[in-house]
Amino acid sequence: MLDIEKCCLTRYPAKVLAGPSRRIEKIDDSIRRLVEKMTDIMLKNKGVGLAGPQVGLSLRIFIIALDASRESVRTYINPTVTPTTDQLQPMEEGCLSVPGVHAKIRRYAKCRVTATDLDGNEFTEDAEGLYARALQHEFDHLEGFTIINRMSPTGRIAHRRQLKRLEQENKP
């Protein structure tokens, strides 16, 4: 049983952000309540995406709403995200779990997502632009990566004070 009331925004260097997440075996009311809680947390923090590990749960689920509205939230359960091009594009990115850090992250310009929705239906979509970037960012969380893992060495040096501050404020 998921303790959804305890879900809150998880910050670097929390252990749950650093390992691969578990598959969701059954889509039930607890998963639906989790999506509602994740939506509340994402919108309150002005994000466009949020993954299970970011609310303290090592589960393969994320949500995305590119316009940051409740009406456009989409749920992705047990997703796979694969690039559909070799073209990498650098773009400034931030992360709700790594506040105060924005860095140029290279991601594939296009990708394909296959996932299950809250009704148990599998779907596949091709994505590009911000949508492709958001899918790859959230999928990274399910694999145990944050933008810190994707930063250039120069980016890490530039943000070393903020990363150190987060490590001290959020000791496990």
C-alpha positions, 0 to 999 in steps of 0.5 A: 500500500502506497502512503501517498499523504507522505509524498513530497518533493524529493531533493538531491542527493536523496537516495531514491533519485539515484537508482532505477525504479520498479515497474508498476504491476497494477493500476488501481485507485492508489496509483490514481491518487498518486497521480493526483498528489504528483499533479498537485506537487508539480503545479505548486512548484511550477514544473512541467513534469514530475517522476515517481522518484521525485516524490519519494517513490521508486516507481516507474511513473511520471506526469507531464503538462507542458503548459503547467495546467492540471487539464493537460497532465498526461500520465506515463506508467512503465514507459520506455523512451527511445531516440528517433534521431542522432541529433543532439540539442543543447538547451537550458534545463532545470529540475524541481529536485535540484533547485537553483541549478540550470545547465545546458543539457544535451538531449535528442531532438526527437524520441518515441515514448511507449507507456500505459495510461491510467486506464491501462491502455498502452500508447506510443507517441513520437515527440520533438522539441520541448515534449521530447526533452521533457520525456527524456528528462522524466525518463532519466529519473526512472533510470536513476539520473538527474540533470547533475549526471548530464551536466558538462564538467564546466556546468558542475564546476559552475554549480558546485556551491549550490550542489554542496548546499543541497547536499548539506541541506538534504543529508539522508 
